[in-house]
Amino acid sequence: MNILVAMDSLKGSLSSVEANKAIAEGFSAINSDFNIVTVPIADGGEGTVEALVHATNGQFIEKIVTGPLGQPVNARFGILGDKKTAVIEIAEACGLPLLSVEKRNPLLTTSFGVGELILEAVEQGCHDIIIGLGGSATNDAGVGMLQALGYQFFTLEGELVGFSGDELKKIARIDTSAVPDQVKNLKFRVACDVNNPLYGLNGAAYIYGPQKGATPEIVKELDDGLRNFAAVVWEQVGKDLQQIPGAGAAGGLGAAFAGFLGAELESGVQLILDYARLEEKLQGVNLTITGEGKLDGQTSMGKAPAGIADLSKKHGIPVIALAGDISEGNPSLHESGITSYFTIVSGPVDLETAINPEVTRLNLRRTAEQIGRFLIKFDFQLIH
């Protein structure tokens, strides 16, 4: 019997690779005749680099870059098995987890390190770049990243602007003459699962600024800066950043990638599934196992398990979804292609215990064993 296991990460507990391994061990412990294929999966956010590197037999690269407050941070990105495609999570260079709560202030943070990672990927011979947006501590419209790539932004007085969200309101002129041809020729695909505009009540500052440490006063100041930046870009570059769906993602990095670097902003799940060649790997599969930390109504709206279930449904393959929390299960889960979903938690337990990596690993293995016993009992006849 052929079983494909493609778990998303269980945030705060296990990575996709670790979760897949635990489930595969559970099935194998019951019957060695189970043919298990594991596919690391992500949705464009945390875990994207690891998932794609493992899925394509690529490699990890580490680089010291500029952190969100200008401090050096050790960031990791991946080069896929084709040796020409890099995958970068922007949070590695400018993510919220890099700052303590008391140091979070998007007026002061920069995305400069993201540009440094891109330049390192170029040095490594890559010309295709996959970007995972999400989790940024910044609200600088990606200007910091662009500055690292050679773009120059000047004030009315002709001085170069600094590196932070606070500088956006000062921008009056853009100069692209120092951008290397290697950067201009890069092809970007950006995993972006939000449609927020750059500025306004649904924009980057108002929607995401508070979680990055912005007070109401700071939010207003940031939004004014984003408006100024968009106006200058429209006047001098001819791009209407406000009309790009997802421009407000990751503090406006969506606008920088789409407006300056020619990137496609697309579904993170679909992008990852394409590179992992999941549909190809579903050929001959009898059962798909997927899941994540929590299954709810949001799962069916662009999350990895729903994308996997949808592809499996297309090929008539039943899908079992596993999660730690299914308390908010939703009929839309079945509509997305999930045949049945189950919790892996064995009984009442506090959250800290439930997400302990070793506990989660054992729970996944045990659940896979029980599913395997059921399949053996019916001699696999329920699966065609």
BALUMMAR-104853 format. One record per residue (C-alpha): residue number from 0; z, y, x. Coordinates in steps of 0.1 Angstrom, whole numbers. Layout:
<nodes>
- lokol:w:v:u
- NUM:Z:Y:X
...
</nodes>
This chain:
<nodes>
- lokol:w:v:u
- 0:0:0:0
- 1:-10:34:14
- 2:16:62:10
- 3:10:98:21
- 4:42:118:28
- 5:38:155:29
- 6:71:173:25
- 7:76:210:29
- 8:106:220:50
- 9:140:220:33
- 10:151:254:44
- 11:183:256:63
- 12:183:218:68
- 13:152:199:79
- 14:117:208:90
- 15:87:193:74
- 16:82:169:104
- 17:119:158:102
- 18:118:153:64
- 19:86:133:66
- 20:100:111:93
- 21:132:103:73
- 22:111:93:42
- 23:88:72:63
- 24:118:54:78
- 25:132:47:44
- 26:100:30:32
- 27:95:11:64
- 28:131:-3:63
- 29:122:-20:30
- 30:88:-34:37
- 31:67:-32:68
- 32:36:-36:47
- 33:39:0:35
- 34:12:20:53
- 35:28:54:57
- 36:8:85:67
- 37:28:117:73
- 38:13:152:71
- 39:34:182:81
- 40:31:210:56
- 41:41:246:51
- 42:31:274:27
- 43:23:301:53
- 44:60:311:58
- 45:87:295:80
- 46:75:262:95
- 47:38:271:95
- 48:35:270:133
- 49:53:236:136
- 50:34:221:107
- 51:-1:230:120
- 52:7:222:156
- 53:19:187:147
- 54:-9:182:121
- 55:-36:190:147
- 56:-20:176:179
- 57:-18:211:192
- 58:7:227:216
- 59:35:253:214
- 60:35:284:236
- 61:65:306:243
- 62:63:343:252
- 63:88:370:257
- 64:78:399:234
- 65:92:431:220
- 66:116:425:192
- 67:120:446:161
- 68:144:471:177
- 69:125:471:211
- 70:147:444:226
- 71:130:414:244
- 72:129:382:222
- 73:116:347:230
- 74:89:340:205
- 75:69:308:199
- 76:34:304:185
- 77:10:274:184
- 78:-25:265:197
- 79:-42:240:174
- 80:-59:208:186
- 81:-93:226:188
- 82:-79:247:216
- 83:-95:278:201
- 84:-73:286:171
- 85:-38:301:174
- 86:-12:301:146
- 87:14:328:146
- 88:44:335:124
- 89:51:372:125
- 90:88:366:119
- 91:90:352:155
- 92:85:387:168
- 93:98:410:141
- 94:117:388:117
- 95:150:396:98
- 96:169:367:115
- 97:164:385:148
- 98:188:412:137
- 99:224:412:125
- 100:229:426:90
- 101:245:459:104
- 102:215:465:126
- 103:188:462:99
- 104:170:495:92
- 105:133:495:86
- 106:131:532:97
- 107:138:520:132
- 108:120:486:135
- 109:85:478:149
- 110:59:450:146
- 111:48:456:183
- 112:57:421:193
- 113:32:406:168
- 114:4:423:187
- 115:18:410:220
- 116:16:375:206
- 117:-20:380:195
- 118:-29:392:230
- 119:-12:362:246
- 120:-33:339:223
- 121:-64:357:235
- 122:-53:351:271
- 123:-49:314:262
- 124:-86:313:252
- 125:-82:316:214
- 126:-106:336:192
- 127:-95:324:158
- 128:-60:334:147
- 129:-40:321:117
- 130:-12:345:107
- 131:19:336:86
- 132:33:367:69
- 133:68:368:56
- 134:104:375:67
- 135:97:407:85
- 136:124:433:94
- 137:97:460:95
- 138:81:486:73
- 139:57:502:98
- 140:24:492:80
- 141:16:470:111
- 142:12:502:132
- 143:34:487:159
- 144:12:456:161
- 145:-20:478:162
- 146:-5:499:190
- 147:0:467:211
- 148:-36:458:205
- 149:-49:492:218
- 150:-51:513:186
- 151:-37:548:192
- 152:-20:571:166
- 153:-15:608:172
- 154:5:636:156
- 155:-9:669:145
- 156:1:682:179
- 157:-19:655:197
- 158:11:635:208
- 159:12:597:205
- 160:35:585:178
- 161:64:562:185
- 162:71:527:174
- 163:89:524:141
- 164:85:529:103
- 165:99:564:108
- 166:68:574:127
- 167:43:568:98
- 168:48:603:83
- 169:38:618:116
- 170:4:602:119
- 171:-25:626:117
- 172:-53:610:138
- 173:-64:575:147
- 174:-83:565:179
- 175:-98:531:183
- 176:-116:537:216
- 177:-91:517:237
- 178:-92:486:216
- 179:-107:457:237
- 180:-138:440:225
- 181:-119:407:226
- 182:-96:420:199
- 183:-125:434:179
- 184:-142:400:179
- 185:-112:380:168
- 186:-113:362:134
- 187:-81:364:114
- 188:-70:343:84
- 189:-38:355:70
- 190:-15:335:48
- 191:-3:359:21
- 192:11:349:-12
- 193:21:383:-26
- 194:-1:410:-42
- 195:20:440:-36
- 196:2:473:-29
- 197:10:492:3
- 198:30:520:-14
- 199:45:530:-48
- 200:71:513:-70
- 201:56:479:-64
- 202:49:486:-27
- 203:63:475:6
- 204:92:500:7
- 205:105:498:-28
- 206:102:460:-33
- 207:111:447:2
- 208:128:477:19
- 209:163:471:4
- 210:166:435:18
- 211:157:449:52
- 212:186:474:51
- 213:170:504:35
- 214:191:527:13
- 215:174:544:-17
- 216:169:575:5
- 217:154:555:33
- 218:131:537:8
- 219:118:570:-4
- 220:112:582:32
- 221:94:549:41
- 222:72:551:10
- 223:62:587:19
- 224:52:575:53
- 225:31:547:39
- 226:13:571:16
- 227:6:594:46
- 228:-7:565:67
- 229:-30:553:38
- 230:-44:588:34
- 231:-52:592:71
- 232:-68:558:71
- 233:-89:566:41
- 234:-101:599:56
- 235:-108:587:91
- 236:-116:550:88
- 237:-129:549:52
- 238:-107:520:41
- 239:-86:523:9
- 240:-55:503:19
- 241:-39:508:-14
- 242:-66:488:-32
- 243:-61:457:-10
- 244:-41:431:-28
- 245:-12:421:-6
- 246:-14:452:16
- 247:23:456:12
- 248:32:422:25
- 249:55:420:55
- 250:63:457:55
- 251:26:466:53
- 252:13:442:80
- 253:-10:429:53
- 254:-27:464:53
- 255:-31:464:90
- 256:-46:429:92
- 257:-70:435:63
- 258:-78:472:69
- 259:-82:472:107
- 260:-87:436:118
- 261:-111:423:91
- 262:-87:396:80
- 263:-89:376:49
- 264:-56:376:30
- 265:-55:342:12
- 266:-32:316:-3
- 267:-9:303:24
- 268:-8:268:9
- 269:-46:264:6
- 270:-50:277:42
- 271:-25:252:56
- 272:-39:223:35
- 273:-74:231:48
- 274:-64:231:84
- 275:-43:200:79
- 276:-73:183:63
- 277:-51:170:36
- 278:-79:161:11
- 279:-96:140:37
- 280:-63:122:44
- 281:-59:114:7
- 282:-88:90:8
- 283:-75:55:0
- 284:-40:67:-7
- 285:-21:50:-36
- 286:10:73:-38
- 287:19:108:-26
- 288:54:119:-18
- 289:61:156:-15
- 290:89:181:-22
- 291:110:209:-8
- 292:146:221:-9
- 293:145:234:-45
- 294:120:225:-72
- 295:117:251:-100
- 296:92:272:-118
- 297:83:290:-86
- 298:71:258:-71
- 299:40:257:-93
- 300:31:292:-83
- 301:16:288:-49
- 302:42:266:-31
- 303:32:237:-9
- 304:43:208:-32
- 305:22:222:-60
- 306:-9:225:-38
- 307:-4:189:-26
- 308:1:176:-61
- 309:-30:194:-74
- 310:-52:178:-47
- 311:-36:144:-54
- 312:-42:148:-91
- 313:-79:156:-84
- 314:-81:121:-68
- 315:-61:104:-95
- 316:-31:97:-72
- 317:4:98:-87
- 318:29:121:-71
- 319:66:118:-66
- 320:84:150:-56
- 321:119:150:-40
- 322:142:180:-36
- 323:179:188:-31
- 324:180:210:-62
- 325:161:203:-94
- 326:185:221:-117
- 327:157:245:-128
- 328:130:220:-132
- 329:101:233:-152
- 330:73:217:-173
- 331:48:235:-151
- 332:58:211:-123
- 333:41:183:-143
- 334:11:204:-151
- 335:6:210:-114
- 336:1:173:-108
- 337:37:161:-101
- 338:41:128:-119
- 339:79:127:-115
- 340:105:146:-96
- 341:140:135:-84
- 342:170:149:-66
- 343:180:133:-33
- 344:217:144:-38
- 345:239:114:-46
- 346:267:133:-64
- 347:287:165:-67
- 348:288:183:-34
- 349:291:218:-21
- 350:260:235:-7
- 351:272:235:29
- 352:275:197:28
- 353:242:193:9
- 354:221:211:35
- 355:237:195:65
- 356:207:181:84
- 357:222:146:89
- 358:233:144:52
- 359:198:155:41
- 360:182:130:65
- 361:202:101:51
- 362:196:112:15
- 363:159:113:20
- 364:159:79:37
- 365:180:64:9
- 366:158:78:-18
- 367:127:65:-2
- 368:143:31:1
- 369:150:30:-36
- 370:115:41:-45
- 371:102:14:-21
- 372:124:-13:-38
- 373:110:-4:-72
- 374:74:-6:-59
- 375:80:-40:-44
- 376:97:-54:-75
- 377:65:-47:-95
- 378:43:-59:-66
- 379:27:-24:-65
- 380:10:-31:-98
- 381:20:2:-112
- 382:0:20:-85
- 383:-37:17:-85
</nodes>
